Amino acid sequence: MPVALVLVLAGAFTKSAQFPFHFWLPNAMEAPTPVSAYLHSATMVKAGVYLLMRLYPVFGETPLWQAILPSFGAATLLVGAVLALRQTDLKLMLAQTTVASTGIGSEKAVEAAVLYLVAHALFKGALFMIAGVIDHETGTRDITRLGGLRQAMPLTFLAALLAALSMGGVPLFAGFTAK
């Protein structure tokens, strides 16, 4: 069983860009459209996390699971946050903040993680689409050159604000319920 668990975790960690397998994520942002960026970073990354949630009933109570998942999950979230703070490319920033993990917990915790997976897909998908609109309209994704968009693109600003409020877990948004 430990060998099967380690192999499954290696596959899920690679698929979901968990540390130290996160190196492929920035390269997935080379695609020219926000749809491909969304597919590569949000959907592909979440597939590994979904697999881990599905396997919780099988492996979740094992000491190896309870030791490995929280450790790699915490490292992944910290590395993702640090790398996102260093980015000036809007798509790369969104991609680095897409990484997530699942760890120990009860069956209710897994249900909550599924709810978060859905909320995350909603707000992060919207943010990737907004990044594509900004890139199309301004010709750049460099956040150091994107000041003043609220006046120039008010509907895009409103959509970005609503998605960001959900991502931030503000009450009355899906992200709040999920978090």
Secondary structure as the mmCIF struct_conf table of DSSP 4:
data_model
#
loop_
_struct_conf.conf_type_id
_struct_conf.id
_struct_conf.beg_label_comp_id
_struct_conf.beg_label_asym_id
_struct_conf.beg_label_seq_id
_struct_conf.end_label_comp_id
_struct_conf.end_label_asym_id
_struct_conf.end_label_seq_id
HELX_RH_AL_P HELX_RH_AL_P1 PRO A 2 LYS A 15
TURN_TY1_P TURN_TY1_P1 SER A 16 ALA A 17
TURN_TY1_P TURN_TY1_P2 PHE A 19 PRO A 20
BEND BEND1 PHE A 21 PHE A 21
HELX_RH_3T_P HELX_RH_3T_P1 HIS A 22 TRP A 24
TURN_TY1_P TURN_TY1_P3 LEU A 25 LEU A 25
HELX_RH_3T_P HELX_RH_3T_P2 PRO A 26 GLU A 30
BEND BEND2 ALA A 31 THR A 33
HELX_RH_AL_P HELX_RH_AL_P2 PRO A 34 ALA A 37
HELX_RH_PI_P HELX_RH_PI_P1 TYR A 38 THR A 43
HELX_RH_AL_P HELX_RH_AL_P3 MET A 44 PHE A 59
TURN_TY1_P TURN_TY1_P4 GLY A 60 GLU A 61
BEND BEND3 THR A 62 THR A 62
HELX_RH_AL_P HELX_RH_AL_P4 PRO A 63 LEU A 85
TURN_TY1_P TURN_TY1_P5 ARG A 86 ARG A 86
STRN STRN1 ASP A 89 ASP A 89
HELX_RH_AL_P HELX_RH_AL_P5 LEU A 90 GLN A 96
TURN_TY1_P TURN_TY1_P6 THR A 97 THR A 98
BEND BEND4 ILE A 104 ILE A 104
HELX_RH_AL_P HELX_RH_AL_P6 GLU A 107 THR A 138
BEND BEND5 GLY A 139 GLY A 139
STRN STRN2 ASP A 142 ASP A 142
HELX_RH_3T_P HELX_RH_3T_P3 ILE A 143 ARG A 145
TURN_TY1_P TURN_TY1_P7 GLY A 147 GLY A 148
HELX_RH_AL_P HELX_RH_AL_P7 LEU A 149 ALA A 152
HELX_RH_AL_P HELX_RH_AL_P8 PRO A 154 MET A 167
TURN_TY1_P TURN_TY1_P8 GLY A 168 GLY A 169
TURN_TY1_P TURN_TY1_P9 PRO A 171 LEU A 172
BEND BEND6 PHE A 173 PHE A 173
HELX_RH_AL_P HELX_RH_AL_P9 ALA A 174 ALA A 178
#
